[in-house]
Each structure stands twice: as structure tokens, then as C-alpha cells.
Amino acid sequence: MENHLHFCTGGNRAPEGFSLEVPARKTQYRVHILALGDVGSTLATGLRLLGGDVISTLGICDVREGVPQRWEFELNQISAPGGRFPQVEIVDTDHILDCDVFLFCASRFVPDTAVKTGDVRMAQYELNRPLVAGYGRMAREKGFRGMFCVVSDPVDHLCRAALLESNRNEAGELDCRGLSAGQVRGFGLGVMNARAMYYARRDPRFASYLTEGRAFGPHGEGLIIANSIRRYDDALSRELTELTKNANLEMRGLGYKPYVAPALSSGALSLLACLRGEWQYSSVYLDGVFFGVRNRLTEAGCEVEEAAVPKELEERIRETVAMLRESATFS
């Protein structure tokens, strides 16, 4: 028995009082990046290399002395005859939201204890939530009408925090006068799709993912990798999900921080596809939660793929949505 994805999640509906209105499509966007750590600087490099057709200027911001100056110097020297490369400019925090697309890449240091126990993303949430909440409030104060994009982990949780905090008044009550639900978007699922493809190329048992597979849900716990939406195999899909979900821990086991693939697959490539109106993976607001799914921006708004899914996969999606709704981090 098959169902459609939008029935599984409850549909693309905004919460009471909120709007799903998305910013108007443009041919060229002014993009600003907050924080030029490993992820932010790699993301900026990808956008400079590949974004000349849709990005007019790339604003970079970092509070550390000398860091934005270094990257303005480096990035503007990436060039080739006949190429189209967006101009890179330094912006300060007071003007970080003077743009069409804001990329939140800020992140605090994760304790070694969290890395060793594997609870990295939730440790990141406790540290990064106050940061994204502050910029959510700034978006409210400035009447920001562009795209508010979260790249920092945990993507889906921080999207929710940004949306809620931007809509709280001084009394702490929700008044729906900040960001619309349609303005906030999380970029974390792209690398999960890319990691699933990596394992699918290495093991012929998963080969169907390359042409028929899909990724759903959050970047981390609750992730769903379906080996195929036409010939779904629950056992294979769950095995591939675990490999994909733990790929970051495998990289950390080698002694390295996993940031290059996330910055490019979830960040630069997915954002550019989004701005071009192409299908890509990102987290959008679906009936009360930020949920990663294949989608695209159109003149009419955000179009979520209405993929037909078998009953077993539908049940997995429902379980993840229920988990997200019940999570204390969404209070």
C-alpha cells in the first residue's frame, strides 16, 4: 500500500498565526555568511567558485580579528578567465541581515566528552541555541524579509529555535510578528544524501539508492534513508541509514573533524540549487516541525516532492515526525 509524503507529514501547513510565505524569487541574490570557521570558510569557497550565476555579492562576517580580512583576500583571488564569480565583501554584525539570504554558520566549541560519547549534535544544540536565537530576535527587530538559513548543527532544532525566538515579544509571548515559517530553512540533509550515495557506490546491495533512493527527516537522530521508493527494502534501508548517520563518527575516528562534505553538499551545492529553483534536500516547515525533504522553490512558494511511499516507509516517517514533535528541544 502506498501513500504520499505530504499525507505522512500532515502537509505543508503553517502553525496557527504563522505564515508559510517565502521570499520572492530573484535572478541574483546578496548572500551573507556569519562565521568563517571550518564550515563557513569552506561554504564560502564553494559559493565563490560555483555561485556566479545567482549570487551578486557574497558578504562575510566573523568577530575574530583578521579572519574576515583573510578570507576576503583569499576568496577574491579565486578567479579564471571568462568565469563568473560573486564579489566578496566584509560586513559587520550590525549589517549582517542587510541581504537576501542569511547563512548562519556560527558554532561554539563542542566538549571532548560529547565527542567521545557520540552525543555531538545535542551538545551543539545547547551551545548554539542562544546564538541562533539572538539572530532570530535581530531578524524581528530589523524586519528581515529574506531567507534565514541554518547550516550549523543540529540544523533542524536550530531552525525551530530561530523561528520561535524571532516571534516572541518582550514578554516572551508568541505574537507571530517575526520571521515567517517559510523564511526559515535548514541545510543539513544534503550531505546525508551524499553519504548514502557514497555507501551505495561501495556496496552493490545499496545500488538502487543511486537512482531511486530518498533521504528524509533531520540531520542526525531520526534520519531516514530509503534504499528505493519503488522497491523499498526496510532492512537494507535501516542498514544504510545507520551507515549514513554514523559517517561523521567514522571520520572523527580517523582523527579529523567532518566538515568538508557537509559544507559543500549540504551548504554550497544545496543552497545554489535552492536559489536556482532546482530540486534539493533541505529542512522546511511541515505541520509543526522542520523536516528534511526533497523540495524546490517556485514562484508560488516551496514545493515539496509528493513521493509515493510504501506503508513501512510511511510508518518510519510518522515515527520521526512524532519524535520531533515530542522533543523537549521544540518547546
KEDOLO-177322 format. One record per residue (C-alpha): residue number from 1; residue in three letters; x, y, z. Coordinates in Angstrom, 2 decimals, decimal comma. Layout:
REM KEDOLO-177322
<NUM; "ALA"; <X; Y; Z>>;
...
//
This chain:
REM KEDOLO-177322
<1; "MET"; <0,00; 0,00; 0,00>>;
<2; "GLU"; <1,33; 3,44; -0,90>>;
<3; "ASN"; <0,75; 6,91; 0,44>>;
<4; "HIS"; <2,09; 10,32; -0,48>>;
<5; "LEU"; <4,71; 12,08; 1,58>>;
<6; "HIS"; <2,61; 15,18; 2,27>>;
<7; "PHE"; <-0,06; 12,96; 3,82>>;
<8; "CYS"; <2,55; 11,28; 6,00>>;
<9; "THR"; <3,74; 14,54; 7,50>>;
<10; "GLY"; <0,37; 16,23; 7,68>>;
<11; "GLY"; <1,01; 18,54; 4,76>>;
<12; "ASN"; <2,84; 21,79; 4,29>>;
<13; "ARG"; <0,78; 23,80; 6,78>>;
<14; "ALA"; <1,92; 26,66; 8,96>>;
<15; "PRO"; <1,13; 26,76; 12,70>>;
<16; "GLU"; <-1,74; 28,93; 13,79>>;
<17; "GLY"; <-0,88; 32,58; 13,30>>;
<18; "PHE"; <2,28; 31,91; 11,26>>;
<19; "SER"; <2,74; 32,29; 7,53>>;
<20; "LEU"; <4,48; 29,97; 5,09>>;
<21; "GLU"; <5,20; 32,88; 2,74>>;
<22; "VAL"; <8,64; 32,58; 1,18>>;
<23; "PRO"; <10,79; 35,48; -0,09>>;
<24; "ALA"; <10,20; 36,46; -3,70>>;
<25; "ARG"; <12,36; 34,69; -6,28>>;
<26; "LYS"; <15,24; 36,71; -7,76>>;
<27; "THR"; <17,73; 36,24; -10,54>>;
<28; "GLN"; <20,60; 37,48; -8,34>>;
<29; "TYR"; <20,90; 37,30; -4,55>>;
<30; "ARG"; <23,01; 39,08; -2,00>>;
<31; "VAL"; <24,21; 36,33; 0,35>>;
<32; "HIS"; <25,75; 36,90; 3,80>>;
<33; "ILE"; <27,64; 34,26; 5,80>>;
<34; "LEU"; <28,01; 34,52; 9,58>>;
<35; "ALA"; <31,17; 32,87; 10,94>>;
<36; "LEU"; <34,13; 31,67; 8,88>>;
<37; "GLY"; <35,21; 28,59; 10,78>>;
<38; "ASP"; <35,86; 25,32; 9,01>>;
<39; "VAL"; <32,30; 25,04; 7,70>>;
<40; "GLY"; <31,73; 28,72; 6,92>>;
<41; "SER"; <35,01; 29,22; 5,05>>;
<42; "THR"; <34,56; 26,03; 3,01>>;
<43; "LEU"; <30,97; 27,03; 2,22>>;
<44; "ALA"; <32,13; 30,48; 1,15>>;
<45; "THR"; <34,74; 28,90; -1,12>>;
<46; "GLY"; <32,07; 26,76; -2,77>>;
<47; "LEU"; <29,77; 29,74; -3,30>>;
<48; "ARG"; <32,58; 31,85; -4,78>>;
<49; "LEU"; <33,51; 29,04; -7,19>>;
<50; "LEU"; <30,02; 28,00; -8,25>>;
<51; "GLY"; <27,58; 30,79; -7,47>>;
<52; "GLY"; <28,32; 33,49; -10,02>>;
<53; "ASP"; <25,07; 32,93; -11,90>>;
<54; "VAL"; <22,77; 33,54; -8,90>>;
<55; "ILE"; <24,87; 35,41; -6,31>>;
<56; "SER"; <25,62; 39,09; -6,91>>;
<57; "THR"; <27,75; 39,67; -3,81>>;
<58; "LEU"; <28,94; 37,41; -1,01>>;
<59; "GLY"; <29,17; 39,14; 2,36>>;
<60; "ILE"; <31,36; 37,51; 5,01>>;
<61; "CYS"; <31,34; 38,19; 8,75>>;
<62; "ASP"; <33,40; 36,89; 11,66>>;
<63; "VAL"; <34,03; 38,50; 15,03>>;
<64; "ARG"; <37,60; 37,18; 15,26>>;
<65; "GLU"; <40,26; 39,71; 14,43>>;
<66; "GLY"; <41,81; 39,27; 10,99>>;
<67; "VAL"; <39,60; 36,35; 9,93>>;
<68; "PRO"; <37,23; 38,20; 7,56>>;
<69; "GLN"; <40,20; 40,13; 6,12>>;
<70; "ARG"; <42,00; 36,85; 5,41>>;
<71; "TRP"; <39,01; 35,34; 3,61>>;
<72; "GLU"; <38,19; 38,48; 1,63>>;
<73; "PHE"; <41,79; 38,43; 0,41>>;
<74; "GLU"; <41,76; 34,71; -0,39>>;
<75; "LEU"; <38,31; 34,37; -1,92>>;
<76; "ASN"; <38,55; 37,36; -4,25>>;
<77; "GLN"; <41,71; 35,78; -5,68>>;
<78; "ILE"; <39,79; 32,70; -6,83>>;
<79; "SER"; <39,30; 33,52; -10,48>>;
<80; "ALA"; <39,75; 32,34; -14,05>>;
<81; "PRO"; <39,42; 33,97; -17,47>>;
<82; "GLY"; <35,79; 34,16; -18,51>>;
<83; "GLY"; <34,49; 32,91; -15,18>>;
<84; "ARG"; <31,61; 34,43; -13,20>>;
<85; "PHE"; <32,48; 34,87; -9,55>>;
<86; "PRO"; <30,49; 36,86; -6,97>>;
<87; "GLN"; <32,39; 39,72; -5,36>>;
<88; "VAL"; <33,28; 39,02; -1,73>>;
<89; "GLU"; <32,80; 41,84; 0,79>>;
<90; "ILE"; <33,32; 42,12; 4,53>>;
<91; "VAL"; <30,21; 43,01; 6,54>>;
<92; "ASP"; <29,88; 43,63; 10,26>>;
<93; "THR"; <27,30; 42,12; 12,61>>;
<94; "ASP"; <25,19; 45,29; 12,52>>;
<95; "HIS"; <24,65; 44,80; 8,79>>;
<96; "ILE"; <24,68; 41,01; 8,58>>;
<97; "LEU"; <20,96; 40,93; 7,77>>;
<98; "ASP"; <21,15; 43,54; 5,00>>;
<99; "CYS"; <20,85; 40,76; 2,44>>;
<100; "ASP"; <18,53; 38,41; 0,59>>;
<101; "VAL"; <19,98; 35,22; 2,10>>;
<102; "PHE"; <21,48; 34,90; 5,59>>;
<103; "LEU"; <23,58; 31,80; 6,30>>;
<104; "PHE"; <24,03; 31,00; 9,99>>;
<105; "CYS"; <27,28; 29,04; 10,33>>;
<106; "ALA"; <28,23; 30,08; 13,86>>;
<107; "SER"; <29,09; 27,33; 16,31>>;
<108; "ARG"; <30,63; 27,04; 19,74>>;
<109; "PHE"; <33,31; 24,51; 20,70>>;
<110; "VAL"; <31,97; 21,02; 21,43>>;
<111; "PRO"; <33,39; 19,40; 24,60>>;
<112; "ASP"; <35,56; 16,28; 24,19>>;
<113; "THR"; <33,15; 14,35; 26,42>>;
<114; "ALA"; <30,35; 14,86; 23,90>>;
<115; "VAL"; <32,56; 13,71; 21,05>>;
<116; "LYS"; <33,60; 10,56; 22,92>>;
<117; "THR"; <30,05; 9,61; 23,87>>;
<118; "GLY"; <28,74; 10,32; 20,38>>;
<119; "ASP"; <26,19; 12,89; 21,57>>;
<120; "VAL"; <27,76; 15,64; 19,49>>;
<121; "ARG"; <24,70; 17,21; 17,91>>;
<122; "MET"; <22,71; 17,66; 21,10>>;
<123; "ALA"; <25,74; 19,12; 22,84>>;
<124; "GLN"; <25,93; 21,52; 19,90>>;
<125; "TYR"; <22,28; 22,42; 20,37>>;
<126; "GLU"; <22,77; 23,52; 23,97>>;
<127; "LEU"; <25,71; 25,69; 22,91>>;
<128; "ASN"; <24,38; 27,05; 19,62>>;
<129; "ARG"; <20,75; 27,71; 20,51>>;
<130; "PRO"; <21,48; 31,04; 22,27>>;
<131; "LEU"; <23,47; 32,16; 19,23>>;
<132; "VAL"; <20,78; 31,46; 16,66>>;
<133; "ALA"; <18,09; 32,81; 19,00>>;
<134; "GLY"; <19,92; 36,12; 19,12>>;
<135; "TYR"; <19,93; 36,42; 15,35>>;
<136; "GLY"; <16,29; 35,37; 15,26>>;
<137; "ARG"; <15,50; 38,33; 17,51>>;
<138; "MET"; <17,65; 40,58; 15,33>>;
<139; "ALA"; <15,64; 39,45; 12,28>>;
<140; "ARG"; <12,48; 40,53; 14,12>>;
<141; "GLU"; <13,92; 43,92; 15,06>>;
<142; "LYS"; <15,11; 44,65; 11,53>>;
<143; "GLY"; <12,00; 43,32; 9,81>>;
<144; "PHE"; <14,15; 40,90; 7,83>>;
<145; "ARG"; <12,26; 39,51; 4,82>>;
<146; "GLY"; <14,93; 37,36; 3,21>>;
<147; "MET"; <15,83; 33,69; 3,68>>;
<148; "PHE"; <17,11; 32,76; 7,14>>;
<149; "CYS"; <19,21; 29,63; 6,54>>;
<150; "VAL"; <20,74; 27,46; 9,25>>;
<151; "VAL"; <23,84; 25,42; 8,44>>;
<152; "SER"; <25,16; 24,85; 11,98>>;
<153; "ASP"; <24,28; 21,65; 13,83>>;
<154; "PRO"; <21,78; 20,50; 14,84>>;
<155; "VAL"; <20,16; 22,12; 11,82>>;
<156; "ASP"; <16,50; 21,22; 12,35>>;
<157; "HIS"; <16,45; 22,10; 16,05>>;
<158; "LEU"; <18,15; 25,44; 15,46>>;
<159; "CYS"; <15,66; 26,30; 12,70>>;
<160; "ARG"; <12,85; 25,86; 15,20>>;
<161; "ALA"; <14,66; 27,98; 17,78>>;
<162; "ALA"; <15,24; 30,80; 15,28>>;
<163; "LEU"; <11,59; 30,81; 14,21>>;
<164; "LEU"; <10,21; 30,84; 17,75>>;
<165; "GLU"; <12,62; 33,43; 19,15>>;
<166; "SER"; <12,01; 35,81; 16,27>>;
<167; "ASN"; <8,31; 35,72; 17,07>>;
<168; "ARG"; <8,46; 36,38; 20,82>>;
<169; "ASN"; <7,65; 39,83; 22,19>>;
<170; "GLU"; <9,34; 41,41; 25,19>>;
<171; "ALA"; <7,03; 39,47; 27,49>>;
<172; "GLY"; <8,20; 36,21; 25,93>>;
<173; "GLU"; <4,84; 35,58; 24,27>>;
<174; "LEU"; <4,49; 34,40; 20,68>>;
<175; "ASP"; <2,92; 37,14; 18,57>>;
<176; "CYS"; <3,85; 35,97; 15,04>>;
<177; "ARG"; <5,46; 39,28; 14,13>>;
<178; "GLY"; <8,88; 37,95; 13,27>>;
<179; "LEU"; <10,11; 35,53; 10,64>>;
<180; "SER"; <7,54; 33,57; 8,68>>;
<181; "ALA"; <7,82; 29,79; 8,80>>;
<182; "GLY"; <8,54; 29,90; 5,07>>;
<183; "GLN"; <11,58; 32,14; 5,50>>;
<184; "VAL"; <13,49; 29,68; 7,68>>;
<185; "ARG"; <15,27; 26,76; 6,05>>;
<186; "GLY"; <17,87; 24,27; 7,26>>;
<187; "PHE"; <20,70; 22,90; 5,16>>;
<188; "GLY"; <21,84; 19,61; 6,65>>;
<189; "LEU"; <20,20; 16,77; 4,73>>;
<190; "GLY"; <22,20; 17,24; 1,53>>;
<191; "VAL"; <25,28; 15,60; 2,99>>;
<192; "MET"; <23,20; 12,71; 4,32>>;
<193; "ASN"; <22,02; 12,05; 0,77>>;
<194; "ALA"; <25,62; 12,34; -0,43>>;
<195; "ARG"; <26,87; 9,94; 2,25>>;
<196; "ALA"; <24,17; 7,42; 1,37>>;
<197; "MET"; <25,30; 7,67; -2,26>>;
<198; "TYR"; <28,90; 7,10; -1,15>>;
<199; "TYR"; <28,00; 3,82; 0,56>>;
<200; "ALA"; <25,69; 2,84; -2,32>>;
<201; "ARG"; <28,62; 3,10; -4,74>>;
<202; "ARG"; <30,76; 0,91; -2,48>>;
<203; "ASP"; <28,23; -1,84; -1,83>>;
<204; "PRO"; <26,07; -3,21; -4,69>>;
<205; "ARG"; <23,34; -4,16; -2,19>>;
<206; "PHE"; <22,56; -0,45; -1,87>>;
<207; "ALA"; <22,95; 0,43; -5,56>>;
<208; "SER"; <19,25; 1,21; -6,00>>;
<209; "TYR"; <19,71; 4,29; -3,83>>;
<210; "LEU"; <21,67; 5,99; -6,61>>;
<211; "THR"; <18,62; 6,17; -8,87>>;
<212; "GLU"; <15,58; 5,50; -6,69>>;
<213; "GLY"; <16,58; 6,37; -3,13>>;
<214; "ARG"; <15,44; 9,23; -0,92>>;
<215; "ALA"; <16,52; 10,86; 2,33>>;
<216; "PHE"; <14,00; 12,19; 4,85>>;
<217; "GLY"; <13,98; 13,82; 8,24>>;
<218; "PRO"; <16,53; 15,56; 10,44>>;
<219; "HIS"; <20,28; 15,75; 10,15>>;
<220; "GLY"; <21,08; 13,19; 12,86>>;
<221; "GLU"; <18,81; 11,16; 15,12>>;
<222; "GLY"; <15,59; 10,33; 13,28>>;
<223; "LEU"; <17,25; 10,34; 9,86>>;
<224; "ILE"; <15,55; 8,09; 7,31>>;
<225; "ILE"; <17,37; 6,71; 4,29>>;
<226; "ALA"; <15,15; 4,73; 1,92>>;
<227; "ASN"; <17,06; 2,43; -0,42>>;
<228; "SER"; <14,29; 2,90; -3,01>>;
<229; "ILE"; <10,83; 4,42; -3,08>>;
<230; "ARG"; <9,86; 1,95; -5,82>>;
<231; "ARG"; <11,33; -1,24; -4,35>>;
<232; "TYR"; <11,64; -0,36; -0,70>>;
<233; "ASP"; <13,54; -2,86; 1,47>>;
<234; "ASP"; <13,17; -1,97; 5,13>>;
<235; "ALA"; <16,15; -3,98; 6,41>>;
<236; "LEU"; <18,51; -2,64; 3,73>>;
<237; "SER"; <17,22; 0,90; 4,28>>;
<238; "ARG"; <17,79; 0,74; 8,03>>;
<239; "GLU"; <21,32; -0,60; 7,49>>;
<240; "LEU"; <22,10; 2,19; 5,03>>;
<241; "THR"; <20,57; 4,72; 7,42>>;
<242; "GLU"; <22,93; 3,65; 10,22>>;
<243; "LEU"; <25,97; 3,83; 7,96>>;
<244; "THR"; <24,95; 7,29; 6,80>>;
<245; "LYS"; <24,07; 8,58; 10,26>>;
<246; "ASN"; <27,38; 7,44; 11,75>>;
<247; "ALA"; <29,64; 8,56; 8,91>>;
<248; "ASN"; <30,63; 11,65; 10,89>>;
<249; "LEU"; <31,76; 9,45; 13,78>>;
<250; "GLU"; <33,79; 7,34; 11,36>>;
<251; "MET"; <35,61; 10,48; 10,23>>;
<252; "ARG"; <36,19; 11,56; 13,82>>;
<253; "GLY"; <37,59; 8,07; 14,47>>;
<254; "LEU"; <40,23; 8,84; 11,85>>;
<255; "GLY"; <41,15; 11,90; 13,88>>;
<256; "TYR"; <39,53; 14,54; 11,70>>;
<257; "LYS"; <36,57; 16,86; 12,02>>;
<258; "PRO"; <33,90; 16,07; 9,38>>;
<259; "TYR"; <33,17; 19,42; 7,78>>;
<260; "VAL"; <34,20; 19,49; 4,10>>;
<261; "ALA"; <31,38; 17,32; 2,73>>;
<262; "PRO"; <28,71; 18,98; 4,93>>;
<263; "ALA"; <29,84; 22,48; 3,94>>;
<264; "LEU"; <29,69; 21,64; 0,24>>;
<265; "SER"; <26,93; 19,01; -0,10>>;
<266; "SER"; <24,52; 20,43; 2,48>>;
<267; "GLY"; <25,71; 24,01; 2,19>>;
<268; "ALA"; <27,01; 25,38; -1,10>>;
<269; "LEU"; <25,53; 22,88; -3,56>>;
<270; "SER"; <22,12; 22,62; -1,88>>;
<271; "LEU"; <21,78; 26,39; -1,39>>;
<272; "LEU"; <22,67; 27,13; -5,01>>;
<273; "ALA"; <20,18; 24,53; -6,24>>;
<274; "CYS"; <17,57; 26,12; -3,99>>;
<275; "LEU"; <18,24; 29,63; -5,35>>;
<276; "ARG"; <18,07; 28,30; -8,90>>;
<277; "GLY"; <14,68; 26,71; -8,23>>;
<278; "GLU"; <16,05; 23,18; -8,58>>;
<279; "TRP"; <15,20; 20,10; -6,53>>;
<280; "GLN"; <17,42; 19,76; -3,47>>;
<281; "TYR"; <17,41; 18,47; 0,08>>;
<282; "SER"; <16,76; 20,90; 2,91>>;
<283; "SER"; <14,60; 21,21; 6,02>>;
<284; "VAL"; <11,35; 23,11; 5,61>>;
<285; "TYR"; <8,42; 23,71; 7,94>>;
<286; "LEU"; <5,91; 20,88; 7,70>>;
<287; "ASP"; <2,96; 20,87; 10,08>>;
<288; "GLY"; <4,75; 21,87; 13,26>>;
<289; "VAL"; <8,30; 20,62; 12,69>>;
<290; "PHE"; <11,29; 21,33; 10,49>>;
<291; "PHE"; <11,60; 18,23; 8,38>>;
<292; "GLY"; <14,26; 17,45; 5,78>>;
<293; "VAL"; <12,82; 16,53; 2,41>>;
<294; "ARG"; <13,40; 16,94; -1,31>>;
<295; "ASN"; <11,88; 20,25; -2,36>>;
<296; "ARG"; <12,28; 23,27; -4,60>>;
<297; "LEU"; <11,42; 26,96; -4,59>>;
<298; "THR"; <8,88; 28,10; -7,17>>;
<299; "GLU"; <7,13; 31,37; -7,91>>;
<300; "ALA"; <4,19; 30,02; -5,89>>;
<301; "GLY"; <6,31; 29,07; -2,86>>;
<302; "CYS"; <8,01; 25,93; -1,60>>;
<303; "GLU"; <7,05; 22,76; -3,47>>;
<304; "VAL"; <7,64; 19,54; -1,54>>;
<305; "GLU"; <8,05; 16,37; -3,57>>;
<306; "GLU"; <4,89; 14,30; -3,34>>;
<307; "ALA"; <6,68; 10,97; -3,49>>;
<308; "ALA"; <4,57; 7,83; -3,29>>;
<309; "VAL"; <5,89; 5,75; -0,39>>;
<310; "PRO"; <5,15; 2,20; 0,81>>;
<311; "LYS"; <3,47; 1,58; 4,15>>;
<312; "GLU"; <6,67; 0,60; 6,02>>;
<313; "LEU"; <8,41; 3,79; 4,95>>;
<314; "GLU"; <5,35; 5,86; 5,79>>;
<315; "GLU"; <5,44; 4,45; 9,32>>;
<316; "ARG"; <9,11; 5,39; 9,72>>;
<317; "ILE"; <8,34; 8,94; 8,60>>;
<318; "ARG"; <5,42; 9,18; 11,05>>;
<319; "GLU"; <7,67; 7,96; 13,89>>;
<320; "THR"; <10,27; 10,62; 13,12>>;
<321; "VAL"; <7,67; 13,39; 12,93>>;
<322; "ALA"; <6,21; 12,25; 16,26>>;
<323; "MET"; <9,69; 12,21; 17,81>>;
<324; "LEU"; <10,35; 15,75; 16,63>>;
<325; "ARG"; <7,02; 16,99; 17,95>>;
<326; "GLU"; <7,57; 15,42; 21,35>>;
<327; "SER"; <11,18; 16,52; 21,68>>;
<328; "ALA"; <11,81; 18,87; 24,58>>;
<329; "THR"; <14,05; 20,93; 22,31>>;
<330; "PHE"; <10,96; 22,10; 20,43>>;
<331; "SER"; <9,31; 23,66; 23,48>>;
//
